[in-house]
Amino acid sequence: MTWQQIGFLAVVFLSNIIQCVTGFAGTVLAMPFSVMLVGIGTARPILNIMGIAASVGVVVKNYKAIDRKEFLTILGVTLPGMLLGTFLKNQLADYGNILFKILGALVILFALLNFASFILKKDFAEKSKTLGYVFLIAGGVVHGLFVCGGPLIVSYASVKLKETNAFRATLSAVWIVLNTILMATDAFDGSFNGEILILTAVCLAVLFGAILIGNRIAAKMSKKAFLLLTYALMIISGLSLFLK
């Protein structure tokens, strides 16, 4: 195993601890470093599978907390955008850097707005349902393109899902559906060769430890600390997109 692959395993481990704690951010935080270490052709399908596995771990433990109405709303609005993004994946491949930077700027702005709402106790973003749907559609497109539209989808969920377990469980259920569809398209496109399958198996073993640690941290975290961590990770997620 090369040092790049070992570094990739470390990235998978640390990012999925965060994924289990918050229910998001794992893939978008891991992607910039993973692309630099093993390339997007390897990173994209493996991180997608890791996202599914980590989300299953959260849902199994917290399935009763899923907000079914918001789950269906998020999927209903996001799926058409994701299908469009999957279709445009090859056509827009040359514009990836520009798209990532635009996405990063939007995520940072929305995270700062949410943080201001938290500090001032005024839900500025909650008043615009249209804006929320725009973020879901855009998040679907980006997720179909790069498997990291999570920050935009989280921007909507952070307004609608204020309870910690509902936020984590509902978003994790969403990732299971979206990422399973992407995994099927990756398999159809022939993205899984022997080397990627072996590295995926090793990553799954590493992921098991990340899930155990992440769930323990989440169980001990207060709602205030959870919200602050969520907004901070949204900002970090946005900044990380500038590294792509």
TIROVEX-455965 format. One line per field, with one value per atom (N, C-alpha, C, O): residue in one letter; y, x, z; atom name. Coordinates in steps of 0.05 Angstrom, whole numbers. Layout:
N
residu <- c(a;...)
py <- c(Y;...)
px <- c(X;...)
pz <- c(Z;...)
atome <- c(CA;...)
***
This chain:
244
residu <- c(m;m;m;m;t;t;t;t;w;w;w;w;q;q;q;q;q;q;q;q;i;i;i;i;g;g;g;g;f;f;f;f;l;l;l;l;a;a;a;a;v;v;v;v;v;v;v;v;f;f;f;f;l;l;l;l;s;s;s;s;n;n;n;n;i;i;i;i;i;i;i;i;q;q;q;q;c;c;c;c;v;v;v;v;t;t;t;t;g;g;g;g;f;f;f;f;a;a;a;a;g;g;g;g;t;t;t;t;v;v;v;v;l;l;l;l;a;a;a;a;m;m;m;m;p;p;p;p;f;f;f;f;s;s;s;s;v;v;v;v;m;m;m;m;l;l;l;l;v;v;v;v;g;g;g;g;i;i;i;i;g;g;g;g;t;t;t;t;a;a;a;a;r;r;r;r;p;p;p;p;i;i;i;i;l;l;l;l;n;n;n;n;i;i;i;i;m;m;m;m;g;g;g;g;i;i;i;i;a;a;a;a;a;a;a;a;s;s;s;s;v;v;v;v;g;g;g;g;v;v;v;v;v;v;v;v;v;v;v;v;k;k;k;k;n;n;n;n;y;y;y;y;k;k;k;k;a;a;a;a;i;i;i;i;d;d;d;d;r;r;r;r;k;k;k;k;e;e;e;e;f;f;f;f;l;l;l;l;t;t;t;t;i;i;i;i;l;l;l;l;g;g;g;g;v;v;v;v;t;t;t;t;l;l;l;l;p;p;p;p;g;g;g;g;m;m;m;m;l;l;l;l;l;l;l;l;g;g;g;g;t;t;t;t;f;f;f;f;l;l;l;l;k;k;k;k;n;n;n;n;q;q;q;q;l;l;l;l;a;a;a;a;d;d;d;d;y;y;y;y;g;g;g;g;n;n;n;n;i;i;i;i;l;l;l;l;f;f;f;f;k;k;k;k;i;i;i;i;l;l;l;l;g;g;g;g;a;a;a;a;l;l;l;l;v;v;v;v;i;i;i;i;l;l;l;l;f;f;f;f;a;a;a;a;l;l;l;l;l;l;l;l;n;n;n;n;f;f;f;f;a;a;a;a;s;s;s;s;f;f;f;f;i;i;i;i;l;l;l;l;k;k;k;k;k;k;k;k;d;d;d;d;f;f;f;f;a;a;a;a;e;e;e;e;k;k;k;k;s;s;s;s;k;k;k;k;t;t;t;t;l;l;l;l;g;g;g;g;y;y;y;y;v;v;v;v;f;f;f;f;l;l;l;l;i;i;i;i;a;a;a;a;g;g;g;g;g;g;g;g;v;v;v;v;v;v;v;v;h;h;h;h;g;g;g;g;l;l;l;l;f;f;f;f;v;v;v;v;c;c;c;c;g;g;g;g;g;g;g;g;p;p;p;p;l;l;l;l;i;i;i;i;v;v;v;v;s;s;s;s;y;y;y;y;a;a;a;a;s;s;s;s;v;v;v;v;k;k;k;k;l;l;l;l;k;k;k;k;e;e;e;e;t;t;t;t;n;n;n;n;a;a;a;a;f;f;f;f;r;r;r;r;a;a;a;a;t;t;t;t;l;l;l;l;s;s;s;s;a;a;a;a;v;v;v;v;w;w;w;w;i;i;i;i;v;v;v;v;l;l;l;l;n;n;n;n;t;t;t;t;i;i;i;i;l;l;l;l;m;m;m;m;a;a;a;a;t;t;t;t;d;d;d;d;a;a;a;a;f;f;f;f;d;d;d;d;g;g;g;g;s;s;s;s;f;f;f;f;n;n;n;n;g;g;g;g;e;e;e;e;i;i;i;i;l;l;l;l;i;i;i;i;l;l;l;l;t;t;t;t;a;a;a;a;v;v;v;v;c;c;c;c;l;l;l;l;a;a;a;a;v;v;v;v;l;l;l;l;f;f;f;f;g;g;g;g;a;a;a;a;i;i;i;i;l;l;l;l;i;i;i;i;g;g;g;g;n;n;n;n;r;r;r;r;i;i;i;i;a;a;a;a;a;a;a;a;k;k;k;k;m;m;m;m;s;s;s;s;k;k;k;k;k;k;k;k;a;a;a;a;f;f;f;f;l;l;l;l;l;l;l;l;l;l;l;l;t;t;t;t;y;y;y;y;a;a;a;a;l;l;l;l;m;m;m;m;i;i;i;i;i;i;i;i;s;s;s;s;g;g;g;g;l;l;l;l;s;s;s;s;l;l;l;l;f;f;f;f;l;l;l;l;k;k;k;k)
py <- c(-24;0;25;27;44;68;88;85;107;127;144;154;148;163;148;161;122;107;106;107;105;107;134;135;155;182;183;196;170;170;155;164;134;119;137;137;153;171;192;199;202;222;210;223;185;172;168;173;160;156;182;182;203;228;241;251;241;255;240;253;214;199;199;193;206;212;236;237;257;281;275;285;258;250;238;244;221;207;226;223;246;265;283;288;294;315;305;317;282;273;284;279;300;311;319;315;330;343;323;331;297;278;278;281;276;274;300;300;322;348;356;369;348;354;335;343;310;290;294;288;304;304;319;308;344;359;344;342;333;319;292;283;279;253;255;239;276;281;285;275;300;305;280;277;261;237;214;202;209;186;193;175;218;226;223;207;239;240;214;206;200;175;153;136;154;135;146;131;172;183;184;178;192;196;171;172;148;124;113;104;115;104;121;111;148;166;164;167;159;155;131;132;109;85;89;80;104;110;126;123;145;161;144;149;124;106;91;90;79;62;78;69;102;119;127;128;133;142;119;123;95;71;68;62;73;71;91;84;115;135;129;131;120;114;90;91;70;46;53;43;71;79;99;101;115;138;138;160;115;115;128;139;126;137;168;180;180;209;221;246;204;215;231;221;256;272;265;274;248;237;258;255;279;300;314;318;322;336;317;325;292;272;270;271;268;267;293;293;315;341;345;352;338;341;323;331;298;280;289;288;298;306;329;330;348;371;366;377;350;346;326;330;305;284;294;286;311;320;335;332;351;365;346;350;324;305;290;284;283;269;287;278;313;332;334;334;335;336;312;314;288;263;264;255;274;276;296;291;318;338;333;348;311;305;307;320;294;294;321;330;333;358;381;398;381;403;397;411;374;366;387;389;401;422;447;463;450;474;468;484;445;436;456;462;468;487;511;521;522;545;539;554;516;508;504;512;491;487;513;516;533;559;574;586;573;585;572;585;545;530;538;542;539;546;573;576;593;620;620;633;605;604;591;600;569;555;572;573;586;603;626;632;638;660;649;663;626;615;607;610;596;587;612;611;633;658;669;679;667;675;659;669;632;615;620;620;626;632;658;660;678;703;699;711;681;674;661;667;644;631;650;649;669;688;708;714;718;739;728;742;701;687;697;702;701;709;691;690;678;659;675;675;687;703;685;693;662;645;630;622;627;611;624;610;650;664;659;666;649;645;616;603;605;577;573;553;594;592;589;572;605;603;575;564;564;537;516;499;518;500;504;484;528;534;520;508;521;508;478;465;467;438;429;409;444;437;439;422;462;466;445;435;437;416;390;375;384;359;359;339;382;383;379;363;392;389;361;350;349;322;302;284;306;289;293;274;317;323;313;300;319;315;300;297;290;275;293;282;319;336;360;383;355;377;380;396;365;365;392;397;410;436;452;465;450;465;452;465;425;411;416;419;416;422;450;455;469;496;497;513;481;479;465;474;442;425;439;435;456;469;489;496;498;516;500;508;478;462;442;435;432;411;421;419;431;443;423;427;400;380;362;353;357;345;318;313;299;272;272;257;290;292;301;291;321;331;309;304;295;274;251;242;242;218;224;208;247;254;258;247;273;277;251;246;234;208;191;177;191;176;187;172;213;226;216;209;217;209;180;173;162;134;132;117;146;145;157;144;182;196;181;177;172;160;132;123;118;92;95;78;115;120;126;116;143;149;125;121;107;83;65;53;64;48;60;45;87;99;95;91;96;91;62;57;43;15;12;-3;25;23;35;26;57;70;55;63;34;19;32;28;47;61;43;51;19;1;-20;-40;-15;-36;-51;-46;-70;-87;-72;-77;-52;-37;-20;-18;-8;8;-9;-1;-33;-51;-60;-61;-65;-73;-49;-53;-25;-2;5;14;0;4;-15;-6;-40;-59;-50;-53;-41;-31;-7;-4;11;36;29;42;8;0;-10;-5;-23;-32;-8;-8;12;36;51;63;51;66;55;71;29;17;31;37;35;49;78;88;91;119;121;140;102;102;99;113;80;76;102;110;114;138;161;176;165;187;185;205;161;158;164;174;156;162;192;203;206;235;248;266;240;252;248;266;226;220;239;243;250;267;297;313;304;331;346;336;370;387;398;400;407;419;444;448;461;485;480;492;461;453;441;446;425;413;434;432;453;474;491;497;498;513;497;507;471;454;451;452;449;447;472;469;496;520;523;533;516;517;499;506;475;455;464;459;478;489;509;509;526;545;531;538;511;496;481;479;470;456;475;467;499;519;526;528;530;538;515;519;490;467;464;454;474;472;490;485;510;527;512;521;489;474;455;444;451;431;440;426)
px <- c(17;0;18;37;12;28;21;1;39;34;10;-4;5;-19;-45;-64;-45;-68;-71;-93;-48;-49;-61;-77;-51;-62;-92;-107;-100;-129;-145;-167;-135;-148;-151;-172;-131;-132;-154;-168;-155;-176;-204;-222;-207;-233;-241;-264;-222;-227;-236;-257;-221;-227;-252;-268;-256;-279;-305;-326;-304;-328;-334;-357;-315;-322;-340;-361;-332;-349;-376;-396;-376;-401;-420;-444;-411;-428;-438;-460;-421;-429;-451;-470;-448;-466;-487;-507;-481;-499;-492;-506;-470;-462;-433;-420;-422;-396;-373;-351;-378;-356;-344;-320;-361;-352;-339;-318;-353;-343;-317;-300;-313;-287;-265;-242;-273;-253;-245;-223;-263;-259;-234;-218;-229;-205;-179;-162;-176;-152;-150;-128;-173;-173;-166;-151;-175;-169;-139;-126;-127;-98;-82;-60;-93;-78;-81;-62;-106;-111;-125;-129;-133;-146;-176;-186;-190;-220;-232;-253;-219;-230;-232;-249;-213;-213;-230;-245;-226;-239;-269;-283;-279;-308;-325;-342;-320;-336;-332;-351;-307;-302;-315;-328;-312;-324;-354;-368;-365;-394;-404;-423;-389;-396;-392;-408;-371;-366;-390;-398;-400;-422;-447;-461;-452;-474;-471;-489;-447;-443;-444;-457;-432;-434;-462;-470;-478;-505;-523;-540;-518;-532;-527;-546;-502;-496;-512;-520;-516;-531;-561;-574;-572;-600;-608;-630;-592;-599;-602;-620;-585;-586;-608;-617;-616;-634;-658;-669;-667;-687;-714;-728;-720;-745;-745;-766;-721;-719;-722;-723;-724;-727;-752;-774;-750;-773;-782;-771;-803;-811;-821;-816;-834;-843;-820;-820;-800;-777;-759;-747;-758;-744;-755;-740;-781;-794;-792;-789;-794;-791;-763;-760;-743;-715;-710;-698;-719;-715;-731;-720;-756;-772;-761;-763;-748;-737;-708;-700;-693;-665;-661;-643;-677;-672;-672;-654;-691;-689;-663;-651;-654;-628;-605;-586;-606;-584;-583;-561;-606;-607;-595;-582;-601;-590;-560;-545;-550;-522;-507;-485;-519;-507;-505;-485;-526;-526;-504;-492;-500;-481;-452;-434;-448;-422;-399;-379;-402;-380;-378;-356;-401;-402;-388;-376;-391;-381;-355;-346;-343;-318;-296;-281;-294;-273;-278;-259;-302;-309;-311;-322;-300;-303;-292;-305;-269;-257;-275;-278;-286;-303;-328;-337;-340;-365;-361;-378;-338;-332;-330;-339;-317;-313;-339;-343;-356;-383;-399;-411;-398;-412;-400;-416;-374;-362;-370;-375;-371;-379;-408;-414;-426;-454;-457;-472;-443;-445;-435;-447;-413;-402;-421;-426;-433;-452;-477;-486;-487;-510;-503;-520;-480;-471;-469;-477;-458;-455;-483;-487;-502;-529;-542;-555;-538;-548;-535;-549;-509;-495;-506;-510;-511;-522;-550;-558;-566;-592;-591;-607;-571;-567;-559;-570;-541;-532;-553;-558;-567;-587;-615;-634;-618;-643;-665;-688;-657;-677;-672;-650;-693;-690;-693;-715;-672;-673;-679;-695;-666;-669;-696;-705;-708;-733;-756;-774;-755;-777;-778;-798;-757;-756;-757;-736;-781;-784;-772;-760;-776;-766;-735;-725;-722;-693;-684;-665;-699;-693;-695;-677;-715;-719;-697;-688;-689;-667;-641;-627;-636;-612;-614;-594;-638;-641;-636;-622;-648;-643;-614;-603;-602;-573;-556;-537;-564;-549;-551;-532;-574;-578;-560;-548;-559;-542;-513;-499;-503;-475;-470;-448;-489;-485;-483;-466;-499;-496;-470;-459;-459;-434;-410;-392;-409;-385;-388;-369;-412;-418;-414;-408;-416;-412;-430;-422;-455;-475;-486;-505;-475;-486;-488;-509;-468;-471;-495;-507;-503;-527;-552;-571;-553;-576;-578;-599;-555;-553;-563;-575;-557;-566;-596;-607;-611;-640;-647;-664;-634;-641;-635;-649;-614;-607;-628;-630;-645;-667;-692;-706;-696;-721;-719;-739;-695;-692;-674;-650;-687;-672;-664;-645;-678;-671;-648;-648;-629;-604;-608;-598;-622;-625;-641;-636;-661;-677;-660;-662;-643;-624;-606;-604;-593;-574;-587;-578;-610;-623;-635;-634;-649;-662;-642;-646;-621;-601;-587;-581;-582;-568;-586;-576;-612;-631;-631;-632;-629;-627;-602;-603;-579;-554;-555;-544;-568;-570;-583;-574;-605;-620;-604;-600;-594;-580;-554;-548;-539;-513;-516;-499;-537;-542;-548;-539;-563;-568;-541;-536;-524;-499;-481;-466;-482;-466;-474;-457;-500;-510;-500;-492;-500;-490;-460;-450;-445;-416;-411;-393;-426;-423;-429;-415;-450;-458;-437;-432;-423;-402;-376;-357;-374;-349;-328;-304;-337;-318;-304;-284;-314;-303;-285;-295;-258;-239;-229;-237;-211;-202;-188;-192;-171;-156;-175;-171;-195;-214;-231;-236;-238;-254;-238;-249;-212;-195;-192;-194;-187;-184;-211;-211;-233;-259;-263;-273;-255;-258;-241;-251;-217;-200;-213;-213;-224;-237;-261;-266;-276;-299;-291;-305;-268;-258;-250;-256;-238;-231;-256;-257;-276;-301;-315;-327;-313;-327;-317;-334;-291;-281;-290;-296;-292;-301;-330;-337;-347;-375;-378;-393;-362;-363;-356;-369;-334;-325;-344;-351;-354;-372;-398;-408;-410;-435;-431;-450;-408;-404;-401;-412;-388;-385;-412;-419;-428;-455;-473;-489;-471;-489;-483;-501;-459;-451;-452;-446;-460;-459;-485;-506;-483;-507;-517;-503;-543;-555;-540;-536;-533;-519;-492;-485;-477;-451;-455;-439;-476;-482;-487;-476;-504;-510;-485;-481;-469;-445;-426;-413;-423;-406;-416;-401;-443;-455;-448;-440;-452;-447;-417;-410;-401;-372;-363;-347;-374;-368;-378;-366;-401;-411;-391;-386;-380;-360;-335;-324;-326;-302;-307;-289;-331;-338;-336;-326;-347;-346;-317;-310;-301;-273;-258;-240;-264;-250;-255;-239;-278;-285;-266;-263;-254;-235;-208;-191;-204;-179;-181;-160;-204;-208;-196;-197)
pz <- c(0;0;0;16;-17;-20;3;17;7;28;21;39;-5;-13;-4;5;-7;1;32;42;46;75;84;102;71;77;71;86;50;43;64;71;75;97;121;135;128;150;146;164;121;115;118;129;108;110;140;147;156;185;199;212;196;210;199;215;173;161;169;171;172;178;208;215;225;253;253;266;238;236;223;232;202;189;209;208;226;246;268;278;275;295;286;300;261;252;231;227;218;197;169;150;168;142;144;164;122;120;116;108;120;116;88;85;68;41;31;19;37;27;40;28;65;78;68;66;62;53;24;17;7;-21;-30;-46;-21;-31;-25;-43;-1;6;-8;-16;-11;-25;-54;-65;-67;-95;-98;-117;-80;-81;-76;-87;-60;-52;-73;-81;-82;-99;-125;-142;-129;-154;-152;-137;-168;-166;-176;-166;-195;-205;-184;-185;-165;-142;-119;-106;-113;-89;-92;-73;-115;-118;-111;-94;-124;-118;-90;-78;-80;-53;-32;-13;-33;-14;-15;6;-38;-40;-24;-10;-27;-11;18;35;26;54;65;88;49;57;63;82;46;50;76;92;79;103;129;148;129;153;159;183;139;142;153;169;143;153;183;198;192;220;237;259;227;241;241;262;218;215;232;245;233;249;278;292;287;316;322;344;302;307;287;282;277;256;265;249;291;301;300;301;298;299;271;268;250;223;220;226;210;203;175;155;174;148;128;104;138;120;107;83;123;112;95;75;103;87;59;39;57;30;15;-9;30;16;4;-19;20;11;-13;-33;-12;-34;-59;-81;-55;-77;-93;-117;-79;-92;-102;-122;-87;-93;-116;-132;-117;-137;-166;-181;-175;-203;-208;-230;-189;-192;-194;-209;-177;-177;-204;-214;-214;-240;-262;-280;-261;-280;-277;-296;-252;-247;-257;-268;-253;-263;-293;-304;-306;-336;-345;-366;-330;-338;-329;-335;-314;-302;-322;-316;-345;-365;-380;-386;-385;-400;-386;-398;-359;-343;-328;-311;-336;-322;-323;-303;-345;-347;-331;-328;-320;-304;-274;-259;-266;-238;-218;-198;-223;-204;-200;-178;-222;-220;-204;-187;-211;-197;-167;-151;-160;-132;-117;-94;-129;-116;-112;-92;-132;-130;-107;-91;-107;-86;-58;-39;-56;-31;-20;3;-38;-30;-20;0;-34;-26;2;19;5;31;54;75;50;71;78;102;58;63;79;97;71;85;113;131;117;143;162;185;151;167;174;196;156;161;183;201;182;203;230;251;229;254;266;291;249;259;271;291;258;268;295;313;299;325;347;369;341;360;367;391;347;351;356;362;354;358;340;348;314;294;269;259;261;238;212;200;203;178;154;137;152;129;128;107;151;152;137;129;133;120;90;78;78;49;41;40;37;28;0;-5;-17;-44;-44;-59;-27;-26;-17;-26;2;12;-10;-13;-27;-49;-71;-83;-75;-93;-84;-100;-58;-47;-50;-55;-46;-50;-79;-84;-98;-126;-133;-146;-125;-131;-117;-129;-92;-78;-93;-94;-104;-120;-144;-150;-159;-183;-175;-188;-154;-146;-136;-140;-122;-112;-136;-135;-156;-180;-194;-205;-194;-207;-192;-203;-165;-150;-123;-108;-117;-92;-68;-46;-71;-47;-47;-42;-54;-53;-25;-21;-6;21;34;46;32;45;37;54;12;3;14;23;14;25;56;67;69;97;103;124;85;89;92;108;77;80;106;122;111;134;160;180;161;187;195;219;176;183;191;210;178;182;205;217;210;230;253;252;274;296;317;332;318;339;329;306;346;339;325;303;339;328;302;284;300;276;252;230;258;237;227;203;246;238;224;203;235;224;197;178;194;169;147;125;152;131;124;101;144;138;120;102;125;108;80;61;77;51;36;13;50;37;28;7;44;36;8;-9;5;-21;-43;-64;-39;-61;-68;-92;-48;-54;-66;-81;-59;-71;-101;-117;-108;-137;-151;-173;-138;-150;-152;-172;-132;-133;-156;-170;-161;-184;-210;-228;-213;-238;-241;-263;-218;-219;-229;-245;-218;-226;-256;-270;-265;-293;-311;-333;-301;-317;-316;-330;-300;-298;-280;-285;-260;-243;-222;-211;-218;-198;-211;-221;-210;-219;-194;-172;-199;-177;-155;-131;-163;-143;-126;-101;-138;-123;-104;-82;-113;-96;-71;-49;-75;-52;-32;-8;-43;-26;-12;11;-25;-13;11;32;8;30;54;77;50;72;85;109;68;79;96;116;88;104;132;151;133;160;177;201;165;179;187;209;170;175;200;214;205;228;254;271;256;280;281;303;258;258;267;281;259;267;297;310;309;338;353;372;345;358;354;373;329;323;338;348;340;355;385;397;396;424;429;449;411;414;411;427;392;387;411;417;425;448;471;488;473;495;488;505;464;455;461;456;472;478;452;431;452;428;419;395;438;431;418;398;430;418;391;373;387;362;340;318;346;327;319;296;340;334;317;298;323;307;278;259;275;249;232;209;243;228;222;201;241;237;214;197;214;193;166;145;166;140;129;105;146;137;128;107;143;135;109;92;106;82;58;37;62;40;33;10;54;49;35;18;43;32;2;-13;-7;-36;-53;-77;-40;-55;-59;-74;-46;-49;-73;-81;-84;-105;-131;-151)
atome <- c(N;CA;C;O;N;CA;C;O;N;CA;C;O;N;CA;C;O;N;CA;C;O;N;CA;C;O;N;CA;C;O;N;CA;C;O;N;CA;C;O;N;CA;C;O;N;CA;C;O;N;CA;C;O;N;CA;C;O;N;CA;C;O;N;CA;C;O;N;CA;C;O;N;CA;C;O;N;CA;C;O;N;CA;C;O;N;CA;C;O;N;CA;C;O;N;CA;C;O;N;CA;C;O;N;CA;C;O;N;CA;C;O;N;CA;C;O;N;CA;C;O;N;CA;C;O;N;CA;C;O;N;CA;C;O;N;CA;C;O;N;CA;C;O;N;CA;C;O;N;CA;C;O;N;CA;C;O;N;CA;C;O;N;CA;C;O;N;CA;C;O;N;CA;C;O;N;CA;C;O;N;CA;C;O;N;CA;C;O;N;CA;C;O;N;CA;C;O;N;CA;C;O;N;CA;C;O;N;CA;C;O;N;CA;C;O;N;CA;C;O;N;CA;C;O;N;CA;C;O;N;CA;C;O;N;CA;C;O;N;CA;C;O;N;CA;C;O;N;CA;C;O;N;CA;C;O;N;CA;C;O;N;CA;C;O;N;CA;C;O;N;CA;C;O;N;CA;C;O;N;CA;C;O;N;CA;C;O;N;CA;C;O;N;CA;C;O;N;CA;C;O;N;CA;C;O;N;CA;C;O;N;CA;C;O;N;CA;C;O;N;CA;C;O;N;CA;C;O;N;CA;C;O;N;CA;C;O;N;CA;C;O;N;CA;C;O;N;CA;C;O;N;CA;C;O;N;CA;C;O;N;CA;C;O;N;CA;C;O;N;CA;C;O;N;CA;C;O;N;CA;C;O;N;CA;C;O;N;CA;C;O;N;CA;C;O;N;CA;C;O;N;CA;C;O;N;CA;C;O;N;CA;C;O;N;CA;C;O;N;CA;C;O;N;CA;C;O;N;CA;C;O;N;CA;C;O;N;CA;C;O;N;CA;C;O;N;CA;C;O;N;CA;C;O;N;CA;C;O;N;CA;C;O;N;CA;C;O;N;CA;C;O;N;CA;C;O;N;CA;C;O;N;CA;C;O;N;CA;C;O;N;CA;C;O;N;CA;C;O;N;CA;C;O;N;CA;C;O;N;CA;C;O;N;CA;C;O;N;CA;C;O;N;CA;C;O;N;CA;C;O;N;CA;C;O;N;CA;C;O;N;CA;C;O;N;CA;C;O;N;CA;C;O;N;CA;C;O;N;CA;C;O;N;CA;C;O;N;CA;C;O;N;CA;C;O;N;CA;C;O;N;CA;C;O;N;CA;C;O;N;CA;C;O;N;CA;C;O;N;CA;C;O;N;CA;C;O;N;CA;C;O;N;CA;C;O;N;CA;C;O;N;CA;C;O;N;CA;C;O;N;CA;C;O;N;CA;C;O;N;CA;C;O;N;CA;C;O;N;CA;C;O;N;CA;C;O;N;CA;C;O;N;CA;C;O;N;CA;C;O;N;CA;C;O;N;CA;C;O;N;CA;C;O;N;CA;C;O;N;CA;C;O;N;CA;C;O;N;CA;C;O;N;CA;C;O;N;CA;C;O;N;CA;C;O;N;CA;C;O;N;CA;C;O;N;CA;C;O;N;CA;C;O;N;CA;C;O;N;CA;C;O;N;CA;C;O;N;CA;C;O;N;CA;C;O;N;CA;C;O;N;CA;C;O;N;CA;C;O;N;CA;C;O;N;CA;C;O;N;CA;C;O;N;CA;C;O;N;CA;C;O;N;CA;C;O;N;CA;C;O;N;CA;C;O;N;CA;C;O;N;CA;C;O;N;CA;C;O;N;CA;C;O;N;CA;C;O;N;CA;C;O;N;CA;C;O;N;CA;C;O;N;CA;C;O;N;CA;C;O;N;CA;C;O;N;CA;C;O;N;CA;C;O;N;CA;C;O;N;CA;C;O;N;CA;C;O;N;CA;C;O;N;CA;C;O;N;CA;C;O;N;CA;C;O;N;CA;C;O;N;CA;C;O;N;CA;C;O;N;CA;C;O;N;CA;C;O;N;CA;C;O;N;CA;C;O;N;CA;C;O;N;CA;C;O;N;CA;C;O;N;CA;C;O;N;CA;C;O;N;CA;C;O;N;CA;C;O;N;CA;C;O;N;CA;C;O;N;CA;C;O;N;CA;C;O;N;CA;C;O;N;CA;C;O;N;CA;C;O;N;CA;C;O;N;CA;C;O;N;CA;C;O;N;CA;C;O;N;CA;C;O;N;CA;C;O;N;CA;C;O;N;CA;C;O;N;CA;C;O;N;CA;C;O;N;CA;C;O;N;CA;C;O;N;CA;C;O;N;CA;C;O;N;CA;C;O;N;CA;C;O;N;CA;C;O;N;CA;C;O;N;CA;C;O;N;CA;C;O;N;CA;C;O;N;CA;C;O;N;CA;C;O;N;CA;C;O)
***
